[in-house]
Amino acid sequence: MNPSQVLLFAFLIGAVTGLRSMTAPAVVAWAAHRSWLNLHGTPLAFMGSTATVVIFSLMAVAELVADKLPSTPSRLKPTGLIARVILGALSGAAVALAGAQSIVIGAILGAVGGIAGASAGYHIRTGLVQALKVPDLYIALLEDVVAIGGGILIVSRF
């Protein structure tokens, strides 16, 4: 895989984090655990451990449920956005390392992707709910499918 593709995937996995903050790290952890992403001998080798897979998977499932609650704050509020930047950076760095690219550049692209995905996801979701005149739940479930499917598609390219 050429370096440009790897760095694009680092940005895109960050964008997945923007949609669902825990989905990208969970998908990356599963990919490292299943050796789709080779992180052996890197500073992010822990991503492939069973404990990391379990923790991120449980957190991702909890987020998928919590996202549907009316009391859940906007992903664009500082807490949600900061989480997306940090987890996007982690996920982007892992993808970049697995593709033999710079961990720093991967982290930066993942963080930027997290911000871009959060903003685009918010505006697309609210716009679709208004345009289609459907309950938010339907679009939220569609967004879940996009985040999970997109994450798996990205990490399966390695």
C-alpha positions in Angstrom: 0.0 0.0 0.0 1.4 3.4 -0.9 2.0 6.0 1.8 -0.7 8.3 0.5 -3.3 5.6 0.9 -2.2 4.8 4.4 -2.4 8.4 5.5 -5.8 8.7 3.9 -6.9 5.7 5.9 -5.5 7.4 9.1 -7.7 10.4 8.4 -10.7 8.3 7.6 -10.5 6.2 10.7 -10.4 9.5 12.6 -13.6 10.5 10.7 -15.2 7.3 12.0 -14.2 8.4 15.5 -16.1 11.6 14.7 -19.3 9.6 14.1 -18.9 7.3 17.1 -16.0 8.0 19.4 -15.4 4.5 20.6 -16.1 2.6 17.3 -12.8 3.4 15.6 -10.6 2.4 18.5 -12.7 -0.8 19.0 -12.3 -1.7 15.3 -8.6 -0.9 15.4 -8.2 -3.0 18.5 -10.0 -6.0 16.9 -7.9 -5.6 13.7 -4.7 -5.6 15.7 -5.9 -8.5 17.7 -6.7 -10.4 14.5 -3.4 -9.3 12.9 -5.1 -7.4 10.2 -3.0 -4.4 11.5 0.5 -5.3 12.4 1.3 -3.3 15.5 3.8 -5.9 17.0 6.9 -4.3 18.4 5.4 -0.7 18.2 4.4 1.6 20.9 0.8 0.8 20.1 1.2 -3.0 20.4 -1.2 -2.9 23.4 -4.0 -2.2 21.0 -4.0 -5.9 20.0 -4.3 -7.2 23.5 -7.4 -9.1 24.6 -7.9 -6.6 27.5 -7.9 -3.6 25.1 -10.3 -5.4 22.7 -12.7 -6.1 25.5 -12.5 -2.6 27.0 -13.0 -0.8 23.7 -15.7 -3.1 22.6 -17.7 -2.7 25.7 -17.3 1.1 25.6 -18.3 1.1 21.9 -21.5 -0.9 22.6 -22.3 1.4 25.6 -21.9 4.4 23.3 -24.1 3.0 20.6 -26.9 2.7 23.2 -26.2 6.1 24.9 -26.2 7.9 21.6 -29.9 7.2 21.2 -30.8 8.8 24.6 -32.3 12.3 24.4 -30.1 13.4 27.3 -26.9 12.6 25.4 -25.0 15.9 24.7 -24.0 17.0 21.2 -20.8 15.5 19.9 -19.7 19.1 19.2 -19.7 20.1 22.9 -16.1 20.3 24.2 -16.1 17.0 26.1 -17.4 15.0 23.1 -15.1 16.8 20.7 -12.0 16.4 22.9 -12.7 12.7 23.2 -13.0 12.4 19.4 -9.7 14.2 18.9 -7.9 12.0 21.3 -9.4 8.7 20.1 -9.1 9.8 16.5 -5.4 10.5 17.1 -4.9 7.1 18.7 -6.7 5.3 15.9 -5.0 7.3 13.2 -1.6 6.6 14.7 -2.3 2.9 14.8 -3.3 2.8 11.2 -0.3 4.8 10.1 2.1 2.6 12.1 0.5 -0.5 10.6 1.2 1.0 7.1 4.8 1.8 8.0 4.1 5.6 8.2 4.8 8.2 10.8 3.0 7.8 14.1 2.9 11.6 14.5 1.4 12.3 11.1 -1.1 9.5 11.6 -2.1 10.9 15.0 -2.5 14.4 13.5 -4.6 13.1 10.6 -6.7 11.0 12.9 -7.4 14.0 15.2 -8.3 16.2 12.2 -10.5 13.4 10.9 -12.2 13.2 14.3 -13.1 16.9 14.1 -14.2 16.6 10.5 -16.3 13.5 11.1 -17.9 15.0 14.2 -18.9 18.1 12.3 -20.0 16.4 9.1 -21.8 13.7 11.1 -23.8 16.2 13.2 -24.8 18.3 10.2 -25.7 15.3 8.0 -27.7 13.6 10.8 -29.7 16.7 11.7 -30.2 17.6 8.1 -31.5 14.2 7.2 -33.9 14.1 10.1 -35.3 17.4 9.0 -35.4 16.7 5.3 -36.9 13.2 5.6 -39.1 14.1 8.5 -38.2 10.8 10.3 -37.3 10.2 14.0 -33.7 10.8 14.9 -33.4 7.2 15.9 -33.6 6.0 12.3 -30.8 8.2 11.2 -28.8 7.4 14.3 -29.0 3.7 13.5 -27.9 4.4 9.9 -25.0 6.4 11.3 -24.1 3.4 13.4 -24.0 1.2 10.3 -21.8 3.7 8.5 -19.4 4.0 11.4 -19.0 0.3 12.0 -19.0 -0.6 8.3 -16.6 2.2 7.4 -14.2 1.3 10.3 -14.1 -2.4 9.2 -13.6 -1.4 5.6 -10.7 0.8 6.5 -8.8 -1.7 8.7 -9.5 -4.6 6.3 -7.4 -3.0 3.6 -4.1 -3.9 5.3 
